[in-house]
Amino acid sequence: MRKQWLSSALPVVVAATLAASAASAQAVDTARIEAAGQNDWLTYHGSYKSHHYSPIAQINTNNVGNLGVAWMHIPGRSTRGLQSMPLVADGVLYYSGSYSRVFALNGATGEVIWSFFPELDEALISRQTHSPYNRGVALGEGKVFVGTMDGRVFGLDSKTGKVLWETKLIDSQKLTVGFTGAPLYAKGSVIIGAQGGEWPGRGPIFSLDATTGKKKWEFLTVAGTEEAMKTWGNESWRTGGGGGWMPGTYDSETNTILWGTANPAPLYDWSGADYKTQGARPGDNLYTSSVIGLDIDTGKLKFYHQELPHDAWDFDSSVGEFVMLERDGQKYVVHPNKGGFVFVYDRNLKVKNVWRLVENINFVKDIDPKTGALIGRRDFSVGKVTEPPLCPFIGGGISWNAGSYSPKTGLYYKIGQEWCMTLDIQKTTPVTTPQVQLNIGADFKMTPPPGGEIYGHLDARDPITGAKKWEVRYPEPPLGSVLSTAGNLVFVPDSRGVLHAYDAETGAELWKHNNGTGHQGGIVSYSVGGKQYIAVTAGFGGMLADEYAPNFGGVYKSMPRDDGALVVFSLK
């Protein structure tokens, strides 16, 4: 059963604009996404290179002061705000809201072309902690793809919103998880990873045929190979967590899907220094908190690097950025980890460098930049963690929100989060019947860093070496994504509701606008009819944003909840 609403008719001017766009439209396929044309934003990070960068320069450092609101769209029922990344193809903007609702809008005017509201089990959703938000859709072969919290994936006709296929992948009634992240379209396939992490499951990643919706393969991030199963003592792989809840990317040169995986369960282990042989999940727990390369055709594991063996801190690797760069004849992949470190790999995920984005890190003393090995681990036993508090906070030194790389400046723009937490480790038993339950293994509370204060910062860094060119600080960590453009601009939507535009070379603030509620979602740029637009989702709430009112007070106490808007800007 499902519900679907289509707009009955389009205004003449809207229909004419779309007809003109359609006349010159090309199919959204792998080649077009790789080309990353100026007018569109075809996949989560703009292209498979994951630069999250727009090559449009109409809005630039000289005229950004003339930026104003062009139009807005209110999706309705935005429980826990908006976290999705808009996509744009041939003048049409597609985005998702809470409850996996999907909208197709005229990119120039905001007129609704169609909307899709899947029918969901409200009782199931009420049992889920990581819902009902949705972080985005994928485009390909004339379709819009979206996952739902009850374990389904839909293929919708991009022109009408009509359901072309629907595939059930997860028994969400029992496993209490589904899909909140955006899918990835590549080479005729739709790839999507399940929630996992804190739930006692095995964290699957799925591939579907884009034409039919038929499942092509499934890879288990927990003990998905014989090698991996040996890293889960006492058959703890049966309830190991994992998953890959943010979209990765596709490398056509090697025919490989690159994906980041989530933390193991229970989230906090009590094994102390004996984690190899003791505790809830003895061993390194492959392939959790890892980056993996899968053959797109078969789902076979080709290579991997476990960024945090036996992750005992929830600093998993599900951040979906795999920034593809070339420098001095070398091809690199840059991947941020929640722990606050940024890993630099070759295209086969061999470590080339590791650098730290944030200052307050003490879950390890360091990470070897040549091998990626953890130095001076901090593992815990049952009870309260002694001073100092654990840094970073569970929200991570880096969160899931996207950074941006500008080929024009050669700089990587990324948000860092400086915060810590108190921790009380507890022994738990996995609950798998009648429904799976969260398996955290600790009580925790946000706290300032030792001798300092909580803050966030936008850094402009060399993506390979980590050398910092400039930094902008915020009183609370921003939770929205970052966008850089060929107009030498960097846009940052902050948590207080202000959208900032900075000079990409210097970090000087050139413009700002208050959207009235905090940001925790995507921001993109596109062009329709020769005019450039900046689109950003606004609407606060969710797992991390819910911590802001009790910890920071101020504007967060009065900030609206369970609402949101897509706000689109252009030059006046």
C-alpha positions in Angstrom: 0.0 0.0 0.0 1.2 3.5 -0.7 -0.2 7.0 -1.2 0.9 9.3 -4.0 -0.1 12.8 -4.9 0.5 14.4 -8.3 0.0 18.0 -9.2 -3.0 18.2 -11.5 -1.7 20.9 -13.8 1.3 23.2 -14.2 1.1 27.0 -14.8 1.8 27.8 -18.5 5.1 29.6 -17.7 6.3 26.6 -15.7 5.4 24.1 -18.3 7.1 26.2 -21.0 10.3 26.4 -18.9 10.3 22.6 -18.3 9.5 21.9 -22.0 12.5 23.9 -23.0 14.7 22.1 -20.5 13.4 18.7 -21.6 14.1 19.4 -25.2 17.8 19.6 -24.5 17.8 17.1 -21.7 20.1 14.0 -21.8 19.6 10.9 -19.8 21.1 10.9 -16.3 23.6 8.1 -16.5 27.1 7.3 -15.3 28.8 9.3 -18.0 26.8 12.4 -17.3 27.3 12.2 -13.6 31.1 11.8 -14.1 31.1 14.9 -16.5 29.5 17.0 -13.7 28.0 19.7 -16.0 27.6 23.2 -14.9 23.8 23.5 -14.8 23.0 20.4 -12.7 23.7 18.7 -9.4 23.1 15.0 -10.2 24.4 13.0 -7.3 24.8 13.6 -3.5 28.2 15.3 -3.7 27.7 16.8 -7.2 29.6 14.1 -9.0 31.5 10.9 -8.3 34.5 12.9 -7.4 32.7 14.0 -4.2 34.0 17.6 -4.5 30.7 19.1 -3.5 31.7 22.0 -5.7 29.8 24.1 -8.3 31.7 25.3 -11.4 29.2 28.1 -11.9 30.7 31.6 -11.2 27.8 33.9 -11.9 27.4 34.5 -8.1 30.9 35.6 -7.0 32.9 37.6 -4.5 32.0 40.9 -6.2 28.2 40.5 -6.3 27.3 38.0 -3.5 26.1 41.0 -1.4 23.1 41.2 -3.8 22.0 37.6 -3.0 18.4 37.3 -2.0 15.6 34.7 -1.5 14.2 33.6 -4.9 11.7 31.2 -3.6 10.9 28.7 -0.8 9.2 25.4 -0.5 7.6 24.1 2.7 7.4 20.2 2.6 5.2 19.9 5.6 5.4 17.3 8.4 9.1 18.0 8.8 9.5 15.9 12.0 13.0 16.4 13.4 13.8 19.0 10.7 15.3 18.6 7.2 18.5 16.7 6.5 18.4 16.0 2.8 20.6 17.0 -0.1 18.7 18.5 -3.1 19.5 17.2 -6.6 18.9 19.1 -9.9 18.6 17.9 -13.5 17.4 19.9 -16.5 15.8 22.6 -14.5 14.0 20.3 -12.0 15.0 20.2 -8.3 14.3 17.0 -6.4 14.6 16.6 -2.7 13.2 14.5 0.2 11.7 15.4 3.5 10.9 13.5 6.7 9.1 10.2 6.2 10.8 9.8 2.8 8.5 12.2 1.1 9.9 13.3 -2.3 9.2 16.5 -4.2 9.9 17.6 -7.8 10.0 21.4 -8.2 10.6 23.8 -10.9 14.2 25.0 -10.2 13.5 28.5 -11.3 10.1 29.2 -9.6 9.6 26.5 -6.9 6.3 25.4 -8.5 5.5 21.8 -7.5 5.6 19.4 -10.4 4.8 16.3 -8.4 5.1 14.9 -4.9 5.3 11.4 -3.5 4.3 10.4 0.0 4.9 6.7 0.8 2.5 5.0 3.2 4.5 4.1 6.3 3.8 2.2 9.5 3.6 4.9 12.1 4.0 2.4 15.0 7.2 1.1 13.5 8.6 4.6 13.1 7.8 5.5 16.7 10.0 2.6 17.8 13.0 3.9 15.7 15.4 6.4 17.2 17.1 7.4 14.0 14.0 8.6 12.2 11.9 9.8 10.5 14.4 12.0 8.6 15.7 11.2 5.2 19.0 12.4 3.8 18.3 12.4 0.1 17.5 10.7 -3.2 19.4 9.5 -6.3 18.8 10.1 -10.0 19.4 7.8 -12.9 17.7 6.5 -16.1 14.7 8.7 -15.9 14.0 7.7 -12.3 14.2 9.1 -8.8 15.3 6.5 -6.1 14.5 6.8 -2.4 14.8 4.6 0.6 12.3 4.4 3.4 12.5 3.7 7.1 10.6 0.5 6.8 13.3 -1.1 4.6 12.0 -0.4 1.1 13.5 1.3 -1.9 11.3 3.0 -4.6 12.0 3.8 -8.2 9.9 6.7 -9.3 9.3 8.2 -12.7 11.2 11.5 -12.7 8.6 13.2 -14.8 5.5 12.2 -13.0 6.4 10.7 -9.7 4.7 7.5 -10.6 6.0 4.4 -8.8 7.8 2.2 -11.4 9.0 -0.4 -8.9 9.2 -1.0 -5.1 11.6 -3.4 -3.5 11.5 -4.6 0.1 15.0 -5.3 1.4 14.9 -5.3 5.2 12.4 -6.8 7.7 12.1 -3.6 9.6 9.3 -4.8 11.9 11.8 -7.2 13.5 15.2 -5.4 12.9 13.8 -1.8 13.7 16.1 -0.3 11.1 15.6 0.8 7.5 17.1 3.4 5.2 17.7 7.1 6.1 20.6 7.8 3.8 20.6 8.7 0.1 21.1 5.9 -2.5 23.9 6.1 -5.1 23.2 5.5 -8.8 26.0 4.2 -10.9 26.3 1.9 -13.9 22.7 0.7 -14.0 22.7 0.0 -10.3 21.2 1.6 -7.2 23.4 1.1 -4.1 22.1 1.8 -0.6 23.3 1.0 2.9 21.2 0.2 5.9 21.2 1.8 9.3 23.2 -0.4 11.7 25.7 0.7 14.2 23.9 0.5 17.5 21.5 -2.2 16.5 22.4 -6.0 16.8 22.3 -6.8 13.1 24.9 -7.3 10.4 24.7 -4.0 8.5 24.0 -4.9 4.9 24.7 -2.8 1.8 22.5 -3.6 -1.2 22.7 -3.2 -5.0 19.5 -3.1 -7.0 18.9 -3.1 -10.8 17.9 0.5 -11.6 15.5 -0.6 -14.3 13.6 -3.3 -12.4 14.4 -2.9 -8.8 15.5 -6.5 -8.5 18.3 -7.1 -5.9 21.6 -7.8 -7.6 23.8 -8.4 -4.5 24.1 -7.8 -0.8 27.3 -7.3 1.2 27.3 -7.7 5.0 29.6 -5.1 6.7 29.7 -7.4 9.7 31.6 -10.6 9.0 30.9 -10.5 5.3 33.9 -12.8 4.5 35.6 -15.7 6.2 38.5 -13.4 7.1 36.1 -11.0 8.8 34.2 -13.6 10.8 37.4 -14.6 12.6 37.6 -11.0 14.0 34.4 -11.5 16.0 35.0 -13.7 19.1 32.2 -15.8 20.6 30.1 -15.5 17.5 29.5 -11.8 18.3 29.1 -11.1 14.6 25.5 -12.3 14.9 24.7 -9.0 16.6 27.6 -6.9 15.4 25.9 -3.7 14.2 27.7 -2.2 11.2 25.9 -0.8 8.2 26.7 2.0 5.7 24.1 4.7 6.3 25.6 7.5 4.0 26.1 7.2 0.3 29.7 6.5 -1.0 30.9 6.9 -4.5 31.8 5.1 -7.7 35.3 4.9 -9.3 34.8 3.9 -13.0 38.5 3.4 -13.6 38.5 0.4 -11.2 34.8 -0.4 -11.5 34.6 0.0 -7.7 32.0 1.3 -5.2 33.8 3.1 -2.3 31.7 3.1 0.9 32.2 3.9 4.6 30.9 1.6 7.3 29.3 2.2 10.7 30.4 1.3 14.2 30.0 -2.1 15.8 27.4 -3.0 18.6 27.4 -2.6 21.5 28.5 0.9 20.7 30.7 1.1 23.9 32.5 -2.1 24.8 33.7 -2.9 28.4 36.7 -5.0 27.5 39.4 -2.4 28.4 42.9 -3.1 27.0 41.9 -6.8 26.5 39.6 -6.0 23.6 41.2 -8.7 21.4 40.0 -11.5 23.6 37.5 -10.1 26.1 34.3 -8.1 26.3 31.1 -8.1 24.2 32.8 -8.5 20.8 36.4 -9.7 21.1 38.6 -8.8 18.1 39.0 -6.1 15.5 35.4 -6.5 14.3 35.8 -6.3 10.5 34.4 -4.6 8.4 32.9 -2.0 10.9 34.4 1.5 11.1 36.1 0.9 7.8 36.3 2.1 4.2 35.6 -0.7 1.7 35.9 -1.1 -2.1 33.3 -3.4 -3.6 33.1 -4.6 -7.3 30.0 -2.8 -8.5 28.9 -5.8 -10.6 29.2 -8.5 -8.0 29.5 -6.9 -4.6 32.7 -8.8 -4.0 35.2 -7.1 -1.6 38.2 -5.9 -3.5 40.1 -3.9 -0.8 39.5 -2.2 2.5 41.1 -0.2 5.3 39.7 -0.4 8.9 40.2 3.1 10.1 39.3 2.2 13.7 39.9 -1.5 14.6 37.5 -2.5 17.4 35.8 0.9 17.5 34.9 1.5 21.2 34.0 5.2 20.7 31.3 5.5 17.9 33.7 7.3 15.6 32.8 5.3 12.7 33.6 5.7 9.0 30.1 6.2 7.5 30.9 9.7 6.5 30.2 9.4 2.8 32.9 11.7 1.4 35.5 10.1 -0.9 37.1 13.1 -2.4 38.9 12.1 -5.6 42.0 14.2 -6.4 45.0 14.1 -8.7 48.3 15.7 -7.7 51.8 15.3 -9.2 50.7 12.3 -11.2 49.2 10.6 -8.1 45.6 9.8 -7.7 44.2 10.2 -4.1 41.0 9.5 -2.2 40.4 11.8 0.9 38.1 10.4 3.5 37.1 12.1 6.8 36.4 10.0 9.9 34.1 10.9 12.8 37.1 10.7 15.2 38.3 14.0 13.8 41.1 12.6 11.5 41.2 12.8 7.8 42.6 9.8 5.9 44.3 10.1 2.5 44.4 6.9 0.4 45.4 5.8 -3.1 42.6 4.5 -5.3 43.0 1.0 -3.7 42.5 2.4 -0.2 46.2 2.1 0.8 47.1 4.8 3.4 49.2 7.7 2.1 48.7 10.1 4.9 46.5 10.8 8.0 46.0 14.3 9.4 43.8 15.7 12.2 41.2 18.3 11.6 40.2 19.0 15.3 42.3 19.8 18.3 40.4 17.9 21.1 41.1 14.3 20.5 42.1 11.8 23.2 40.5 8.5 22.3 43.9 7.8 20.8 47.2 9.7 21.1 47.6 9.8 17.4 47.3 7.8 14.2 50.4 6.8 12.2 50.3 8.8 9.0 52.2 6.1 7.1 50.2 3.1 8.1 47.0 4.3 9.7 47.7 2.3 12.8 46.2 3.7 16.1 48.7 4.9 18.6 47.9 5.0 22.3 44.3 3.6 22.3 42.0 4.6 25.1 39.8 1.6 25.9 37.3 1.4 28.8 36.1 -1.0 31.5 32.7 -1.0 33.2 32.0 2.1 35.2 32.5 5.9 35.0 35.4 7.0 32.7 38.0 8.7 34.8 39.3 12.2 33.9 39.8 13.6 31.4 36.4 13.3 29.5 36.4 11.4 26.2 37.1 13.6 23.2 35.4 14.1 20.8 31.8 13.9 21.9 29.7 11.1 20.4 28.7 13.5 17.6 32.2 13.3 16.4 35.0 15.7 15.7 33.6 15.4 12.2 29.9 14.7 11.5 28.2 13.2 8.4 27.6 16.7 6.8 29.6 17.2 3.6 32.7 19.3 3.2 33.8 20.8 -0.1 36.9 20.7 -2.3 37.5 23.6 -4.7 39.7 22.7 -7.8 40.0 26.5 -8.3 41.8 27.1 -4.9 43.0 23.6 -4.3 41.6 23.8 -0.8 39.4 21.4 1.2 36.7 23.2 3.3 35.5 21.1 6.3 33.7 21.7 9.5 35.4 20.6 12.8 33.7 20.1 16.1 35.4 20.7 19.4 33.5 19.0 22.2 33.9 16.1 24.6 31.7 13.9 26.9 31.5 12.1 30.2 30.9 8.4 29.9 29.6 5.6 32.2 30.2 2.2 30.6 27.6 -0.5 31.3 27.4 -4.2 30.4 24.5 -5.0 28.1 22.9 -8.0 26.5 21.7 -7.8 22.9 17.9 -7.8 22.6 16.8 -9.4 19.3 13.2 -10.5 20.1 10.4 -9.7 19.5 12.1 -6.6 17.9 15.7 -5.6 17.9 16.6 -2.9 20.4 19.4 -0.4 20.5 22.6 -1.6 22.2 24.5 1.4 23.4 26.4 0.1 26.4 26.9 3.5 28.2 25.4 6.7 29.5 27.0 9.8 28.2 26.7 13.6 28.4 28.2 16.5 26.4 30.9 18.5 28.2 33.4 21.1 27.2 37.0 20.1 26.4 39.4 20.2 29.3 40.4 23.8 30.0 38.4 25.1 27.1 35.0 25.6 25.6 32.8 24.0 23.0 33.0 25.5 19.5 32.9 24.6 15.8 35.2 25.8 13.0 35.4 25.9 9.2 38.9 25.1 8.1 40.4 25.7 4.6 43.1 23.0 4.3 45.4 21.3 1.9 43.5 18.0 1.4 46.6 15.9 1.1 48.9 17.4 3.8 46.3 19.0 6.1 48.1 22.3 6.1 45.7 25.0 7.2 45.3 28.3 5.3 42.5 29.9 7.3 39.8 29.1 9.9 36.4 30.6 10.9 35.1 29.8 14.4 31.4 29.4 15.5 30.1 29.4 19.1 28.4 26.0 18.4 29.4 23.5 15.8 27.6 23.9 12.4 25.7 20.8 11.4 25.0 21.7 7.7 27.0 20.8 4.7 29.6 23.1 3.0 29.5 24.3 -0.7 32.3 25.9 -2.6 31.9 27.5 -6.1 33.9 28.8 -9.0 32.8 32.3 -7.9 35.5 31.9 -5.2 32.9 31.5 -2.5 32.3 29.1 0.3 28.8 28.8 1.8 28.2 27.5 5.3 24.7 27.1 6.8 25.2 27.3 10.6 23.2 25.8 13.5 21.7 29.2 14.6 20.0 29.5 11.2 22.4 31.8 9.4 23.7 31.0 5.9 27.2 32.5 5.5 29.2 33.2 2.3 33.0 33.5 2.7 35.8 34.4 0.3 37.3 31.1 -0.6 40.9 32.4 -0.6 40.8 34.4 2.7 37.8 33.3 4.8 36.5 36.9 4.9 32.7 36.9 5.4 31.0 38.6 2.4 27.3 38.0 3.0 24.9 36.3 5.4 21.2 35.6 5.7 19.1 34.3 8.6 16.7 31.5 7.5 15.0 31.5 10.9 15.8 27.9 12.0 18.9 25.8 12.3 20.6 24.0 9.4 21.5 20.3 9.4 21.2 19.3 5.8 22.4 19.9 2.3 23.3 22.9 0.2 23.9 22.9 -3.6 24.1 25.2 -6.6 22.7 24.9 -10.1 21.6 27.0 -13.1 18.2 27.3 -14.9 17.8 29.6 -17.9 21.3 31.0 -17.4 20.6 32.0 -13.8 22.5 30.6 -10.9 20.8 29.5 -7.7 21.9 28.4 -4.2 19.5 25.9 -2.5 19.7 25.0 1.2 17.6 22.9 3.5 16.7 24.5 6.9 15.0 22.8 9.8 16.5 21.6 13.1 16.0 18.5 15.2 17.4 15.0 15.1 19.9 12.9 17.0 22.6 15.5 17.3 20.6 18.7 17.0 18.4 17.7 19.9 21.5 18.2 22.1 21.8 21.9 21.4 18.9 23.3 23.4 19.8 21.6 26.7 23.5 22.2 26.3 23.7 25.7 24.7 20.3 27.3 25.5 19.9 30.7 23.9 18.3 30.7 20.4 18.1 26.9 20.5 15.5 26.9 23.3 13.0 28.9 21.2 14.0 27.4 17.8 11.1 25.8 16.0 10.9 22.0 16.0 9.4 19.6 13.6 9.3 22.1 10.7 11.6 22.9 7.8 11.9 24.7 4.4 13.9 24.5 1.3 15.3 28.1 0.8 16.6 29.1 -2.7 18.7 32.2 -3.4 19.7 34.1 -6.5 21.0 37.5 -7.4 18.4 40.3 -7.1 
